[in-house]
C-alpha cells in the first residue's frame, strides 16, 4: 500500500534490539556487530529513517558515507540539526560542560551551520529527505534572526521546524 501511494515508512532510529525477530532476521554475534551492521538490514525493509543523534553532536562525513553505502538509492534520511545551532541558551546540564546555563554563541549562525552541519552531509545529499530544526525554546524576539538564518543557508532540500514554545503557537 505505501509503495503504491509513494509513501515512505520508517522510524526515528534503527538501533533497537527489540526488533530482532521482527525487523531484524540476521543473527548478530555481538552488540558491536549489531550496532555496525543493523542499519543495512533496516534499509532493506524500510524506506526512510529519522536521525536524531545529529541533534547532540555535529554530523561526521565518515558517518554519512557509511549510511549512504548501506542504503539503496531510493532511501531517504531526515536529520535533526544540532542543538549548537538551535538552542538559544544551553540548559544547565553536565553534558554542556563550560557552556551549561550560558547563552549559545552559535545560535542561528549560518556559517557554523554550513561548515559544521551541512558540509559533512555531502555524502548523503542525494538521499536527504528533510532537515529538521527542533527549537527547544524560541520566541517572537528570535524571529528576525531566524528569518536571516533561513535566507543565508542552503535550501536544496525541504526544511521543517519543530516548535516547542508556547509563545509561537
N, C-alpha and C positions, 0 to 999 in steps of 0.2 A: 504494500500500500504506500509506504513512504517513498520508495523509488519511483513509483508510477506518478506521484504528485511532486516529485523533485524536492522532497523534504529530507533534510539530513537529521539523523538521530545520533545522539551522543550523550556524553556525561561531562561533568566538570572535573574529571580526573580519570586516571586509569589504573593507578597502583593500589588496587583494593583486593586483598587476598580472599575476601568473602565471595568473590565472583568465580573462584576456582570451581570447576564442575558446571558452571552456568555459562559464563562468558569465556573463561579460560579452560581449554581442554588439555593443554600440554602439562606434563609433569615437570615442574621446575625443581631442580636438585637442591637449590639453596635460595635463601632470601635475596642474596646478591644477584643471582641469575634471574630471579623473578623481576627485581627492580630494573635490571638492564634490558630484559627481553620481552616483558609482557606487553609493552606498547605495540610491538609488531603484530601480536595476536589480536589486540584490541582493534587496530586499524584494518584488519582483515574482515572484521564483523560489523563495525560501526563506521559512520562516515564523517564524524567530526568530534572534536574534543575542546573543552574549555581548559585553559592553562592558567591557574591562579598562582603558581609558585613565582611567577614573574611580578606579582604584587609585592613580594617580600624581598626580592633581590633583582638586580639588573639581569636581563637575559644574557646568556653567553652564546656567541656564534657557534661554538662547537656543539652545544646542546641542540641548537636549531638544525644543524647539519644532520645530527643523529636522528632527530624526529622526522625530518624530511625524507631521509633514506629509508626509514622504517614504515613509511606510509605510501599508499598509492597516489597517483597524480590527482585523482578526484577528491582526495581527503581535504578537509578544511580545519583550520585551527583558529580559535578565538583566544586572545591573550589579554590578561589584565595588566594595565600599566602600573609600574612600580609605585609604591607609596612615596618614594622620594620625589615624585612629580606631583602627586595628587593630594598630599597631606599638607595642610597649611601650617599646622603645629603638631610636632610629634607627641604622641601620648607619653606619659611619664612611666615608661616600661623599660626594663633592663635591656631588652633587645635593641634599643636605640642608643645605648651607650651614652656618650657625652652629649648627644643631641636630645636625649629624653626630656620632655617637657618644654623644649625650646622651639622657636619659630624655624621653619624649614627654609633654608636659603635657596633651594632648588624648586620650590613650589611654582608650578606652571612656567618653568623655564624651558622655552622651546629648544634652545641649544643643547641643554642637558638631555632632553627627550630624544632629539635626533641622534646625538652622539652615543648615548648610553643605552637607549631602548630601541629606537628604530633601526639604526645601522646593524646591530647584532642580529636582527630579524631577517636580514637579507637572504639567507639560505631558505627561508620559508615564504618569501614574498608571493610566489605563485600559488601558495596554499593558504594564505591568510583569508579568513572569513570575516573577522571582526576584531577591532581593537576596543577594549572596554576600559573606560575611565571610571573607577569606583572612587567617588569622593566621600570620605568618611565624614567630613564636615565642610560645607560650602554654603556661603550665604550671599545675599544680593550685593554686598560690597565687593565680592570677588568677581562679579560678572564682567566688568571691563577687562580685567586681567585674563579671564577665561576666554573672552572673545578675541583678544590679541593673540593668545596662545594658539587657538584653533586656526587663526588666519596665517600663522607662521609655520605650522608643521605640515609634513606630507599628508595628503588626503587621498591616496591611491586605493585605500580600502575603506570600507564603512567603519565609522566610529560610533560608539554607544556610550552614553553617560548613565552611570548607576548612582542615583542620588540617595542620600541618607539624611538629608537635612529638612527638618520641618519648614524652615524659612522659605525654601524654594518650591515646596508643594503648594 
